[in-house]
C-alpha cells in the first residue's frame, strides 16, 4: 500500500479548485505515488478549461470526469470507482492540503493495514479567509472537541478529508445518492460500522485548510437543505442515539430503533445509572435549546444580532459560538420539521385517495 488515489468532487468551484490542485503539486509525497481524480458534477463555470490548462503543468497524474448534476453521492462514487489505487483519499474541492497531507494519510494506513480502518483528517478554517465574526466562531468540524480523541464515532465520517481502503466501500456499499445537500457520509459511516466494523482514526496531522468564505446565510441555507433531506438518515441509520449526537432530541420524526451497535454504551458508557443521568441531561439541554432558539428568537433576535455585529464591532462581544451554532442548528431543525410536514401531507393525501 504505497500509492493512493485522491478523489475531488467539484461543482462550480473553479478558482478554489485550482488552488487545491496547486497545493497537491507541493506535497512531500513522491508525485509518482498518487493520482488525482477530479469529478465534475455538472459545473457551468470554466472548470473544464482550467483543468485542461493545468494538466500539463502539474507534476502528478490528473484525470478529469464530467457528468450532468447528480449530487455529491453520485460524484464521490464515480471517483471511487474510477480510482486505480487501493487507497482512496476523498478531498473537498475547497480544502487546501498542507504539504504533508498525503504522506500522513499514507503513513497511517501503512501502520494500520486492516481493511476496516479509515482516517478522518483535520480541517481548519484557512487563515487567508476574511476575519469575520462568523468565521471566527464557526467550527463545523468541532476541532476543540476532537483534539482529545484518537478514534472517532461514525458521525465524523465526513468526506472532506477522509481516507479509506477502496475495498471497504466496494465490498460494503458506496454513498447513497441524493441530489441536494444531505448527510450521506454519516449514513455511510454508520453502515460501514455495522457491516464491516469500521474504525475511524483521527489524523490530527493530516491537515487541510478550508478555503471557503462561509457566511451565516450560506450556513443556514445548507443546514435547512440537509434537514429537508434528513430522511436519508432516518430511513437508514438504526441508531436511537443519533439525535443526541446531532443535538436533535425532540424531533417529530424521531424513531427509537433497535441496533446491534449498542449505541447507548458507545455514547454514555456501560453504567446504567450514568446512562440515565446523561440522557436526562441531553433532554434538558434540548428543552433549553428550544426555548433559546425558537422561530421568534432566531428571526427577531439572533440573526439580526449576528448580522449587526458583522458591521459594528462594538456588538461582537454579544455573539459567541453557542449563538451561531444554535442559530444554524435551528435551520436544520426547521428543515426536518418541513420534511415531516411534507411526509405527513403526502400520507394524508394517499390515505384520502384510498378512501375514495
N, C-alpha and C positions, 0 to 999 in steps of 0.2 A: 504494500500500500504506500507507494512513493509518489503518486500523482493524484491530482484532483480536478474536477470539473466545476467551474464557477458558473452558476446559472443566475442570470439577472433578468427578471421580468421587468418590462418597462411600458409606460403609457404616457406619451406627451411630456417627456422629461428630457428633451434633447440636450440642454445645456448642462444640467446636473449629471446626466449620464456620461457626457464627455469627460467631466471631472472624475467621475467614478473610474472610467477606463484608464485615465492617466495615472491615477493612484495605483491601480493594479500593475501598471508598467514600472512602478518604482518598488516592487516587492523584493524582499530579501531572498525569497524562494526562487530557485532557478526557473527561468522562463519556459524551459522545456518540461517542467514538472506540472504544468497546469494548462488548461484551456479555458477560454471564456465563451459562454453561450449567451447571447442577448436574444431574448424572445419578446418581440414587439406585439403588444395586444391592441393593434389597430390604431397606432398613433397617426394623427393627421398634421403633425408638425414636420420638421425636416430630419427626423431621427434616421431614416434610411440613408439620406445623403451624408449625414455626419458620420455614420458607421463606414460608409464606402470611402470617405476621405481619410478616416483614421486607420483603416485596416492595414494598409501597407507601412504605416509609421510605427505601429505597436510591436513590441518585441515578442509577444506571445501569440498563440493561435487563437483567432477570433472567428466565431461563426454567428451568423445572424439569421433569425427566422421571423417571419411576419404572418399574422393572421388577422382576420376581422375581429373586432372587440368581442371577447368571450369572458372576460373577468380574470381575476388573479389565479383562481384554482386551475383553470384550463391552461393558463400561460405557464405556471410553475410546472405542471405535469408535463407539458410538451418539452420544456427544457430538460427535465429529469430523464425523459425517455430518449432524448437525443444525445445525452451525455455519453462520452467514450470511456470515462474512468469509473472506478468502483466507489470513489468517494465524492460526494456532492457537497458544495457549499452554496446555499441559497443566499443571495445578497440583494438587498433592496437597491433600486436604481439611484436613490438619494443617499446611500450610505458610502461615505468616503473611507476607504481602507487605510489604516496605518501601515507602515512598511512591513511589519512582521506578522500581519494578519494571517496570510495563507500558511506561512510556516508554523504558526502556533496551532492552527486548526489541524494541520497535518501531524504535528508532534503529538497532540493529544490523542488522535486516533491511532497512532503508532504505539503509544503507551497503553491504549485500551482497544485492542483489535476485536473485541467482542462485537458481533453483528448488531446487537440491540443498542449499542452505545451511540448517543448523539451529543452534540456540543452546541450550546447557545452562547454566542459571543456577546461581548459587552457593547452597548450603544450609549453614546453621549451626544448631547447637542453640540454642533460644530461651533468652535469659538469664532468662526467667521460670520455667524449669523448676527442680525441686529440685536442689540442689547435691550430687548423689550421686556416689559413687566411679565408678559405671558410666558415668553421663552425662559426667563429666569426661574419661573416657578413651575414649569411644565416638565414632568419626568414620567412619560408613559411607560418607561421600562423599569421603573421602581428600583433604580440603582442603589439608593441608600439602603433599601430593604434587602436586596440580593447580595450585598457585599459580604455578608457573614455566611453565605451558603456555598458549598462545593457542588451539591446536587440539587436540581430543581424539580418542581412538580410539572405535570404535563401542561398546565395552563401557560407556562413560559416557553412553549414550543412555538416561537414566533419566527416567521420566515424572512426576517430582515438581515440576520447574520447568524445562520444556522447550518451546521454541517452534520452529515449522517452517511452511513453506507447506502449506496444505491439499492442494494438488495433488500434492505429493510422495508422500503416502500414498494418495490416491485413485488415482493412476496406477501405483504400485508395490506396493501391498498394505498392509492395515491390520494391527493387532495380532492375533496368534494368540490364540485364546480358550481359556483354561483356568480352571476354577473356583477352584482353590486358588492359593496363593502360588507364583509361578513367576518366570522371568526373560524374560517375553515382550517387554519393552522392549529387552533386549540382543539378542534374536533379531531384532527388527525393525531395530535399528541395523545389524546385520550385513547383513541383506537389502537395506536401502536403500543401504548402501555398495557392495554387489555390483551391484545393478541400476541405481542412479542416480548412483553416485559421490558419495554424500553427504559433505559436510564439516561437522564438528561444532565450532563455536566455543565457547570457554569464556567465558561472560558473567560476569566477576568482579564487576561492579557491578549485575547483575540478581539482587539478594539477597532470599532468603526465610529466615525463622526456623522451624525445625522445632519445633512446639508439641505434642510427644507425649512423655509421661513413660515412656520405654522402660526396661526392666529387663533384667538378664542372662537371666532366664527367658523373657521375651517374645521377645528377640532370638534365643535358641537355638531356641525353638519355630518361629519363622518360617524360620530357616535350615534346619531339618530338613525343613519342608514344601517349601521350594524344592528341596532335594535330592531329595525324592520326585517332584518334577515336572521333574527335570533332563533327562528325555528330550526335552522341548521344545527344549532347546538341542542335545543330542546328535544328534537326528534332522534338524536344520535348519541348524546352523552348521558349515560345512565348513572350519573354521579349526583346523589342528592345534595352534596355539599358544594356543587359548582357555584350556586348562587351566593353562598357565603364567601367563597374565594373571590368572586367578582363583585362583592358588596351589593348584591341584588336581592336580598331577602325580601319577601313580601310581594313578589311579582304574581299577577293573577294566573300566569301560565305555568307557575312552578309546580312540578310534579315530583314528589319524593319517590324515587325508583330504587329497586334493589340493584346491587352491583357486586362483582367478585373482587373489587379493588379494596374493599373495606375503607372507604374514604374518611369515615369518622375517625378511625385510628390514624390515618395519614395526616389528617388536619389537626386533631386535638390530642393525639396520644391514646394510650390504651386504658387509662384510668377512667372508669365510667363517671365518677363524680366530677373529675376535671372536664370531661366531655360536656356534661350538662351545664356546668358553670360557664364554660367558654361559649357554648351555643347560646346560652341566655344572654351573655354579653353581646354576641353578634346581633341578637334580636333587638336589644336595647339600642345599640348603635344604629340599627336600621330605623327604628322609631324616631330617634333623634335626627337622623338624616332627613326623613320625610317631613319633619317639622321645619328644618332649616332650609331645605331645598324643595319647596313646593312650586307649583306653577306661578303663583303670585310672587313669592320672594325672588325666584330666579329672574323673572322678566321685569319686575318692578325695582329690585334692589341689586342683586349680584351682577347681572350682565351690565346694567348701566354703570355700576361702580367700577367694574373691571375696565370697561371702555374709557371711562373718565380718567382713571388712574394712568392709562396708557398715554394720555395727553397732558396730564397735570401731575408731575412727580410728587407734589405735596400729599397726594392721596395714596401713594404707593404703600405706606405702612399699614393701610387698612385692608390690603389684599395679600393673602398668603396662599400657599399650595393647597390648603384644605378648601378654601373658597373656590379656587379654579378647578380642582379635581371634582368637588361636589357639583359644580355647575355643569361640567362636561358629563358627569355621571347622570345628572338629571335628564339630559337629552338621550342618553342610551336607554334609560327607563321609559322616557316618553315614546321612543321608537318601539320598545317592547309592548307597551300598552296599546299603541296603534296597531301593531301586528295582531295582538289578541283581539282587538275590536274588529279587525277585518276578518279574522278567522271565525269569530262568533257570528258576524253578519253573513258570511258565506254559509255557515252551518245553518243559520235560521232560514236563509233563502232556499237551501237544499231541502230542509225539513218541510217548508211550506209547499214547495213543488211536489214533494212526495205525497203530502196530504191531498193535494188537488188531484 
